[in-house]
Amino acid sequence: MVGCYADEVPFFIDPFDQGLFRDADEVFALLRSNHISPKPSDLAPTTIREVLCRSCRNLANHYSAASDLARAQIFSEFADEFEATHERYLQP
């Protein structure tokens, strides 16, 4: 789900349903239909770190499933480094 927060009331674009525009209530209904108890924080923007880590983990899993362990390791290490860098910058 992609959110747009430029206006007073955010709206969401569902890339898995032909780019259908949804409001918050529709997103919550979709979550409920998938047996997920929605929380307002579910509509909050995702950080760049979270997007990068998830993308790298997805690629690591993809390459692992394809038995390309060298590439899987590279993307796994990228995700680990993003997390470690984030933790370093959180320290006072």
C-alpha positions in Angstrom: 0.0 0.0 0.0 1.3 3.4 -0.9 0.2 6.4 1.1 0.0 10.0 0.1 0.1 12.5 3.0 0.3 15.8 1.1 -3.3 16.8 1.7 -5.1 17.1 5.1 -6.6 13.7 4.7 -4.2 11.0 3.5 -5.2 8.6 0.8 -3.7 5.3 -0.2 -3.0 3.5 -3.5 -3.3 -0.2 -3.7 -0.7 -1.5 -6.2 -2.1 -5.0 -5.8 -5.6 -3.9 -7.0 -4.8 -2.1 -10.2 -3.8 1.1 -8.4 -7.2 1.5 -6.7 -7.4 4.6 -4.5 -8.5 3.8 -0.9 -9.2 5.8 2.2 -8.1 4.8 5.7 -11.4 3.0 6.5 -11.0 0.9 3.3 -7.4 0.0 4.3 -8.6 -1.0 7.8 -11.3 -3.1 6.2 -8.8 -4.8 4.0 -6.6 -5.6 7.0 -9.5 -7.0 8.9 -10.5 -9.2 5.9 -6.9 -10.6 6.2 -7.4 -11.3 9.9 -5.2 -8.4 11.0 -6.4 -6.2 13.8 -5.6 -2.7 12.4 -4.0 0.1 14.5 -3.7 3.8 13.5 0.1 3.3 13.4 -0.4 0.8 10.5 -1.1 3.9 8.3 2.0 5.7 9.3 4.7 6.2 6.7 7.5 3.5 6.6 11.0 4.7 7.1 13.6 4.5 4.3 15.6 2.1 6.5 12.6 -0.3 6.8 12.0 -0.2 3.1 15.7 -0.9 2.3 15.9 -3.7 4.9 12.8 -5.4 3.7 13.8 -5.1 0.0 17.2 -6.6 0.8 15.7 -9.4 2.9 13.2 -10.2 0.1 16.1 -10.4 -2.4 18.1 -12.5 0.0 15.2 -15.0 0.3 14.7 -14.9 -3.5 18.3 -15.8 -4.2 18.4 -18.4 -1.4 15.4 -20.1 -3.0 17.2 -20.0 -6.4 20.3 -21.5 -4.7 22.3 -18.4 -5.5 23.9 -18.3 -2.1 26.5 -15.7 -2.9 23.9 -13.1 -3.9 21.7 -14.1 -1.0 24.6 -13.4 1.3 25.3 -10.0 -0.2 21.7 -8.8 0.3 21.6 -10.3 3.8 24.7 -8.4 4.7 23.2 -5.2 3.2 20.2 -5.6 5.5 22.4 -6.2 8.5 24.5 -3.2 7.7 21.4 -0.9 7.3 20.3 -2.1 10.8 23.7 -1.7 12.4 24.1 1.8 10.9 20.7 2.7 12.3 21.6 1.4 15.7 24.9 3.3 15.7 23.2 6.6 14.9 20.6 6.0 17.7 23.4 6.0 20.3 23.9 9.3 22.1 
